[in-house]
Amino acid sequence: MTLKEKLNEVEATLIGNRISAISSACLLAGAGSMAILGLDQATEVMGPILGPVMGVGLVGCSFTGFGSTMKKLYIRTREHLKKFNTLDPRFFKAMMELDYGSWLLGYGQLQAMYLAARDSGNPEYLRQFHQLKREYTKNIIPNF
């Protein structure tokens, strides 16, 4: 595995999934404010905000597995692209089987496939991804 591939995995894990990135930022902001101000002063100054922000962060991070699920899907897609040299519709449907036709569910799977296609350097993979997304899912969250 090259350094570039390892860095792409780290990016997919930490910031590739926007839900993981925002949730981690919420947790870090809450923990940072408590560390800088102290627990008593932080709850006094930011009391009504601190709890909900950290709660959202914790729920989001636990929902996404702190980005670990994203990393597994990213690696699986990258390996699929290397092995078959295409983004197969059967593979796409198998990855998206739990989105239940939802507008919001399945974002993590889509983002992992998008990042793997983007990081491959082959524009044809991105074209295939967008075509399959239009064809097989109703998800409205943009991938970038």
PELINQUI-V912495 format. One record per residue. N is the residue number from 1. PHI is phi in degrees with one decimal (999 if undefined). Layout:
n=N phi=PHI
n=N phi=PHI
//
This chain:
n=1 phi=999
n=2 phi=-84.2
n=3 phi=-62.8
n=4 phi=-61.3
n=5 phi=-64.4
n=6 phi=-64.9
n=7 phi=-65.1
n=8 phi=-64.3
n=9 phi=-63.8
n=10 phi=-63.2
n=11 phi=-62.1
n=12 phi=-62.1
n=13 phi=-72.1
n=14 phi=-86.0
n=15 phi=-126.5
n=16 phi=-63.9
n=17 phi=-93.5
n=18 phi=-62.7
n=19 phi=-66.9
n=20 phi=-63.3
n=21 phi=-64.1
n=22 phi=-67.4
n=23 phi=-64.3
n=24 phi=-63.6
n=25 phi=-63.4
n=26 phi=-63.2
n=27 phi=-63.1
n=28 phi=-66.0
n=29 phi=-64.3
n=30 phi=-65.7
n=31 phi=-66.4
n=32 phi=-64.9
n=33 phi=-66.0
n=34 phi=-69.4
n=35 phi=-71.6
n=36 phi=-76.8
n=37 phi=-89.1
n=38 phi=90.3
n=39 phi=-61.2
n=40 phi=-64.1
n=41 phi=-70.0
n=42 phi=-63.4
n=43 phi=-71.6
n=44 phi=-71.4
n=45 phi=-78.6
n=46 phi=-113.9
n=47 phi=-46.1
n=48 phi=-70.8
n=49 phi=-98.7
n=50 phi=-59.7
n=51 phi=-61.7
n=52 phi=-63.4
n=53 phi=-63.5
n=54 phi=-69.2
n=55 phi=-64.6
n=56 phi=-61.6
n=57 phi=-61.8
n=58 phi=-67.6
n=59 phi=-64.0
n=60 phi=-62.8
n=61 phi=-66.5
n=62 phi=-71.0
n=63 phi=-64.6
n=64 phi=-94.5
n=65 phi=66.2
n=66 phi=53.5
n=67 phi=85.7
n=68 phi=-68.4
n=69 phi=-64.1
n=70 phi=-60.3
n=71 phi=-63.2
n=72 phi=-61.9
n=73 phi=-67.8
n=74 phi=-62.7
n=75 phi=-63.5
n=76 phi=-61.6
n=77 phi=-68.5
n=78 phi=-60.2
n=79 phi=-65.8
n=80 phi=-61.7
n=81 phi=-64.2
n=82 phi=-66.6
n=83 phi=-74.0
n=84 phi=-105.6
n=85 phi=59.1
n=86 phi=-163.2
n=87 phi=-98.0
n=88 phi=-68.9
n=89 phi=-57.8
n=90 phi=-65.0
n=91 phi=-63.9
n=92 phi=-59.4
n=93 phi=-64.6
n=94 phi=-65.4
n=95 phi=-68.2
n=96 phi=-99.4
n=97 phi=-62.4
n=98 phi=-101.8
n=99 phi=-82.5
n=100 phi=53.6
n=101 phi=68.6
n=102 phi=-81.6
n=103 phi=-78.5
n=104 phi=-116.3
n=105 phi=-69.9
n=106 phi=93.2
n=107 phi=-61.8
n=108 phi=-61.8
n=109 phi=-63.3
n=110 phi=-62.3
n=111 phi=-65.8
n=112 phi=-63.4
n=113 phi=-65.7
n=114 phi=-61.5
n=115 phi=-63.7
n=116 phi=-64.9
n=117 phi=-66.1
n=118 phi=-64.7
n=119 phi=-72.4
n=120 phi=-68.7
n=121 phi=84.9
n=122 phi=-101.2
n=123 phi=-63.6
n=124 phi=-64.2
n=125 phi=-64.0
n=126 phi=-65.4
n=127 phi=-61.5
n=128 phi=-61.9
n=129 phi=-59.0
n=130 phi=-64.6
n=131 phi=-65.4
n=132 phi=-66.8
n=133 phi=-62.8
n=134 phi=-62.9
n=135 phi=-77.5
n=136 phi=-115.8
n=137 phi=-141.6
n=138 phi=-102.7
n=139 phi=-57.7
n=140 phi=-105.2
n=141 phi=-76.0
n=142 phi=-71.1
n=143 phi=-105.0
n=144 phi=-152.0
//
